[in-house]
Amino acid sequence: MPYTPEHKARTRARIVESARVMFNRHGFDQVSIDDVMKCAGLTRGGFYNHFASKDELYAEAVRSFTTCNPFVKLQEGRTGPAPSARQLARELIDLYLSDEILRDVDKHCPLIALPSDVARAGLEPRAAYTTVVENLAHVFRAAFPPGDRDAERKAHLIVSLCVGGMVLARTTDDPRLRKQLRATARAESLAVLER
């Protein structure tokens, strides 16, 4: 008896989520298709019913962050009036550079967890990574008035500060330095937001 389209979609989503977690934890090269499928509770044989290659899965795992990230979850759970674009940008900066995100590798944005892997990957993973960068920049760009000719430059600066602050914080074993790097990135991001 063939599986229903709904079952196939759920299985694919399970594989993508497992891949996203595994790639965040270990990187592209260190994770095999067998690892992903075992994490998903499936056998390797089913992989090719959903993906043509590991690169295709990698791109899908990166893209999946646009709908499963902690910021999106925060917005989905919100009640009451919608916050302003500037307030959303502040919330994103605070969350992105938070202790919670630093501690929980599974919640890391692929911009933090995977930049070296993506730089060496094929075109499809790089296109997915670009989408995540653009989505992050979009939230910040929207926080500036429509006539602000520097809005895009400032949005890109905030993205660079947030991602750079977290990447550097992840690479040090000094808790004080980790906190200082993120605090500096946060303060400078919020200063750019107020310009």
N, C-alpha and C positions, 0 to 999 in steps of 0.2 A: 504494500500500500504506500503510495507516494506521500511525502510530507506536504502539509498545507503551506501556502505562501506565508502565512503568519508564523508558522513554526520555523520556516527557513529564515525569516527576518529576525526572529528572536535568537536563533542560533548564530547568525552572522553578527548581531549586536554583542552577543556573549564573547565571541572570538575577538572582536574589535576591542572591547573593554579589557579583556585579558591581555591583549597585545599592548594596549596603551600602558597598563600597569607594568608589564614585564619590560617594555622598552624604557620606561621612566626609571625603573630600578636598576637595569643592567646595561642599557644601550643596545643599539641595533645589532652590532656584530656578535655580542655575547648571548643573544636570544635566538634560539632555533624555532622553526615551525613546530617541532615536537614539544618544545617548552610552552609555547603559546597554547597549543591544543590541550596539553595536560592541565595547564592552569584553568582552561575553560571547561575541563571535565569531558573532553572529546578526544577522539582518536585522529591521528594524522590523516587518515584516508578521507575524512570529511572536509579537510582544508580546501582542496581544489574544487569542491562544489561551490565555494564562496569567493575564492581569490585565485588569480592566475599566478601570483608570485608573492614572495615575502615583501618585496618593494611596494606592491599594491596594498598589502595589508598595512605596512608601515605608514603609507600616505593616509590611509583611512583612519588609522589610530591617531595620527597627528590632527587630522581634520575633526575627529570626534570631540576634541577638547572644546570646540566652539559651542557645544551643547551640553557638556557634562561638567564644566568647570565650576568651582565654588562660587564665582561671581554670578553666573547664570542661575545657579541653585538659590542663591540669596534673593535674586530678583523674582524668581518664581514663587518663593514663600512670602513675599511682601504683601501686606494688606494696607489699605488706606490710599491716600493720594500719592501719585508717582513723584519721586524726588526730581529736582531739577537736573539738567545735564551736568552742571558743575558739581552738585552733590554726588551724583553717580560716579564722576571722575575721582572725587576725593575718596569715596568708599572703595573704588577699585584700587587706588594707590595703597590705601591702608591694608586691604586684604592681601594684595599681591606681595607686599613686603612684611607680612605678619609672621609672628612666631609659629602660628598654626601651619601655615603653608611651608615654611622652612622645615619644620619637623616632619611633615607628612609627604614623603616622596611621591606617593600615589596621587596626590593632588597637584603636583608640580605641573605648571604650564610647560608644554614642549619647548617653548622659547628658552626656558631655564634648563630643562633636563636634557635636551637633545641637540643643541646647536652644532657641535662637532660632527655628530652622526649625520645630520641633515646636510651639512656642507659637503659631505662625501657621497651623499645618496644621489639617486637618479632624479630626473625631472619631476616625476609625480610627487615624491615626498617634498621636494623643494617648493612646488606649487602649493601644497597643503600648508607648509610652514609659512609661506607668504600670506596665505589667507588668515592664519592666526595673528601674524604681525599686523595686518590691515584691520582686523576686527578690534584688536587692542587699541590701535591708533584712532579708530573711528570713535570709540567712547571718549577719548581725550579731546579729539578735534571738535566734537559736538559741544564741549564745555565752553568753547570760546564763542564770542558773538559772530554772527554771520559775516560781518564786514571786516573781521580781523584777517588781514593778509598774511600774518605770520602764524595762523592757527595750525596749519599743517606742520610747519617747522617745529613749533612748540609741542605738538602732539608727538612727533617723532623723538623729540628730546626727552619727553616724559617716558615714552616706551624704552628708550635707551637707558635712562636712569633706573627704572624699575627692573628691567631684565638684567642689566649689568650689576646692580646692587645685589640681586638674589644669586646670580651666578657666582660672584665673588664670595658672598656669604657662605655658599655651599662648599666652597673649596678650602676654607680655613677650618682648623680645629680649635681656634681660639674663640670662645663664646663672647668675650668682650668685643673683639674685632668684628665678629658676625653681627652683633647688635649695632655697633657704630656704623658699619657699612650700610646697613638697611636704614638706620635712622637718618644718615646723611642723604641717601637716595630719596627717602620720603620727604625730608625737609626741602630739598632742591626741587623735587617734582611739584610739591604744593606751592612753592614760590613761583615756578613757571606757570602754574595754573592761575595764579592771581595776577599775572602780568597783563 
